[in-house]
Amino acid sequence: MTQGAQHWEAVYQQKQVDEVSWFQPKPTYSLDFISDSGIQPQQAMIDVGGGASTLVDALLDAGYQDVSVLDIAYTALQHAQTRLGERATQVTWLQSDITAFVPPKTYALWHDRAVFHFLLEAADRRRYIEVLHQALQPGGHLVLAAFSPTGPTHCSGLPIVRYDVALLMHTLGAGFQLLSTRQEAHQTPAGKTQDFLYFHLQKQV
């Protein structure tokens, strides 16, 4: 098990799912952006770092039929599967570090509210972007949320990278058109506020 996997396994073993700082009872902003993308219910999407997030529940409720959830922590995926019960069989569960991930197919939408801002090393960011390009179909949508410049500098004991529009677009490089952004003042279960910035982009053909 990698050091990263050990860290996140420990987080999910030490805390309840609704106690972690990023927990959302309903991921409203993500759902809004996914709806705005206009992808059809039968088109494939992937939630990167989805873990125990309730986004997958909401996507199934909304009628999406080809949803994959990727996470480095097996325990996080187990939480989501247990919560979904029989509906878990409708989801493709993928356990992997994103920098080692080999996409089994391509997707019409890639969602990430959990991973990108933890990539401190330029080599890891380059690998993430390589995987993103491999996985996302031409014309596909990227919904990415990261801590904004007014957000925290650390999360779950780890340093993060905070992004504004200019830094994100520079980091992603050519090949994506920015469609919209939205700021979120996320309220943690502990009552603190964390500022996120959501980006909706489209991969250019």
MOKA-V573329 format. One record per backbone hydrogen bond with DSSP energy under -1.0 kcal/mol. CO is the residue of the C=O (numbers start at 1). NH is the residue of the N-H. Records with the same first field share a line. If there is no record, write none. Layout:
BEGIN
CO->NH, NH
END
This chain:
BEGIN
2->6
3->7
4->8
5->9
6->10
7->11
8->12
9->13
10->14
11->15
16->19
20->23
26->28
27->31
28->32
29->33
30->34
31->35
32->36
33->37
35->38
40->43
41->65
44->108, 109
45->68
46->111
47->50, 70
50->53
54->58
55->59
56->60
57->61
58->62
59->64
60->63
66->45
67->92
68->47
69->94
70->49, 50
71->96
73->77
74->78
75->79
76->80
77->81
78->82
79->83
80->84
81->85
84->87
85->88
86->89
87->90
88->91
92->69
94->71
97->100
107->137
108->141
109->46
110->143
111->48
112->145
115->118
116->119
117->161
118->120
121->125
122->126
123->127
124->128
125->129
126->130
127->131
128->132
129->133
130->134
131->135
132->136
135->107
137->140
140->203
141->110
142->201
143->112
144->199
146->197
147->163
148->151
153->160
155->158
158->155
164->168
165->169
166->170
167->171
168->172
169->173
175->204
177->202
180->200
182->198
184->186, 196
186->194
188->191
192->188
194->186
195->148
196->184
197->146
198->182
199->144
200->179, 180
201->142
202->177
203->139
END
